[in-house]
Amino acid sequence: MRAWFVASVAFAVLPLSGCGYNALQSKDEGVKAAWSEVVNQYQRRADLIPNLVNTVKGYAAQEQKVLIGVTEARAKVGSIQVTPEVLNNPELFQKYQAAQNQLTGALKSLFAVTENYPQLKSDQNFRELQSQLEGTENRITVARNRYIQAVQDYNVTVRSFPTNLTAKLFGFQVKPNFSVANEQQISTAPTVSFDTSVPGGSATPPAPAAGKSPTQ
């Protein structure tokens, strides 16, 4: 009965401003496309991690706690199925983002540890991974911002009259988005600045081991 009432109201306002069904479909597809790019960039970061861990392990095998932390955080991210339902389920969305945040934190710990290994920082493979991770973090930020904008646009449409009547009739619901606190937390990319090409820079070098000079 309620559905018929909503349908009647929707068709009553149709001659005035249109039902907005096509707009809802278009914006919904826009949100899905934006989210796919977010997931794509997160996956690119995850794909780089095994090589990063193996490279660090070659110079700092004793840092087992940090290495295991990164590996476990990556596994946790991979265990979450990112289906279209995530976009309509705030709980699943939050769970996925929490896993990504944990991985970001684990990477920060790993990068902090590598500061104590000058030979690792000068390794060509490591430097290439550094460059790729920097680029990936930038792309994650861009993709995430586009998703935020797409969801905001979609949610405004779903909530606006008379499109909200069509949304209720066809089951379009408000989608979860990054909260302000969440966005603040994950917007800081892991520190991957290991530039050793400029001697005498402002960065404070790690304390040298006994009997060794602080070479870069």
N, C-alpha and C positions, 0 to 999 in steps of 0.2 A: 504493500500500500504506500509505504514511504517512497519507494523507488518511482512509483507512478506519479506521486506528487512532485518529486524533484524533476522528473521528466517533463511534466506539464509546465512547470515554471520555466525550465530551460527552453522549451519550444516557444513559450510565450515571449521571451526576450530575444529570440532568434532574429526576428525581423529588425530589431533595433540595433543590435551590435554583433550578431553572429554568436554561435555557440562556443567558438574558440577551440573546437576539437583538433583541428589541423595545427593550430599553434601549440597546443599541449603535446601533440605527437612530435612536432619538430623540436621543441625544447627538450623533451624527454630523450630523444635520440642524441641531441647535443650533449646532454649530461652523460650519457653512456659513452659517447666518443671521447669526451674529456677525461672520464674516469679510466678508460682503456689506456690512454696515454700516461696517466699517473702510474697505473700498474705496470705498463711497459718499461718505464724508467726505473721503477723500484726493482723490476726483474733484472734490468741491465746491471744495477748495482749489485744484486745478489750474485749474478754470474761472474762478476769481477772478484768476489771475495775469496773463492778457493785459491786462485793464483796469488792473491795478496797474502793469505795466511801461509801458503807454502814458501813464498819468498821470505817473509819475516822469520819463519821457522828455520830457514837455512842459516840465519845469522843469530837468532835469539830463541833457540829451542827451549831454553830454560824458562821462558815466559809462558808456561803452560796454562796458567789460570786465565790470562788474557786471551790466548789463542783459542782455548776451549770456549770461553765466553762468546767470542765472535761466531765460532762454528755453531754453537747451540742456538744463538739468536737467529742466525740465518736459517737453521732447520725449523725453528718455530714459525718464522715467516712463511716458509715453504709448506708447512703443514696446514695452513688456512686456505680453504678453497675460496677463491675470489669469483663467486658467481654473481649474476645480475641481481640476485636477492640481497646482496650486501648493500646496494644502493637504496633499498627500501627498508632496511633493518638497522636502526641506530645501534643496537647492541653488537651486531656483527661488524658494523662499520668501526665502532670504537675498539673492538677486539683486534681488528686488522691494523688499525693505526697504532695501538699499543705495542703490537709486535714490531712494527716498523720503528717505533721510537726506541725500543729496546735494542734493536740492531744498530741504530744510529749511536746510541750510547756506548755500545760495545766497540764500535769502530773508533770512537773518540779515545777510548782507553788504549786501543791498539796503537793508534797514531802517537799518543803521548809516550808510550813505552819505546817506540822506535827512535825517539829523540836521543836515547842513550847509546845508539849504535851508529856511529858515523859511517862505517863501512856499508851498512845496510842502506843508508840514505844516499850513498853514492852509487849504489847498484843500478844499472841501466834498466833492468826489468822493473825494479821498484819505482823508479822515476816515471816510467811509462804508465804504470798502474796509478801512480799519483795523478798524472795528467788526466787519465781517463775517469778517475773518480771525481776529480774537480768538475770536469765537464758534465758528468752524470748528476752530481748534486745540483748544478745550475739548472739542468733540464728538469729535474724533479721539482725544483722551486717554481719554474715556469709552468709546468704541467699542473701542479697543485693549484696555482693561482687561477689558471684557466678553468679548472674544475670548480673552484669556489665561485667564480663569476657565473658559470653555467648553472650551478645549483641555485644561486641567488635569483637569477633570471627566471628559472623554472618555478621556484617556490613562490615568487611574487605573482606569477601567472595563475598558479593553482589557487592562491588565496584571494585573488581579485574577482570582483563581481563584474559581469555575470559568468566568467569562465569557471569560477569555483563550483557553480551548479553542474556544469558539464564534467568537471573533474570528479565530483562526487558520484555522478551517474555512471561514469566509465572507470572508476576506481583509481584515478590518478591521486597519489598521495604526496605530501611534502617529503622531501628527501633529506637525509642527514648531511651535515656539512662539518667542516673543521670548526671547532669552537675557537674562540679568541685565545684561551689558555693553551689549547692544543696546538694551534698554529704558531704561537709564540715559542713553544717548546721545541717544535720540530723544524722551525724555519732556519735554525742555526746549523749550517752544514758541518759535518765532521772536519776537524782541522787536518788538512793534508799539505800544509806548507812546509816543505822540506828543501827549500832553495838553499843550496850550498855554493852557488856560483859566485856570490858576492862576498868576498872576505871583509871582515870588519863591519858586518851589518849590525843593525840595532838589536837583533834577537840575541838573547842570552844563551850561549852554548852550554851543553850539559857538562857537568864536572868531569874532568878527565880521570882516567884510571891511574893508579899509582905508577909513577915512572914514565907516564906518557904525556905528550903535549896535546892540547885541545885542537887537533887537526880536523878539518872539515872533510 
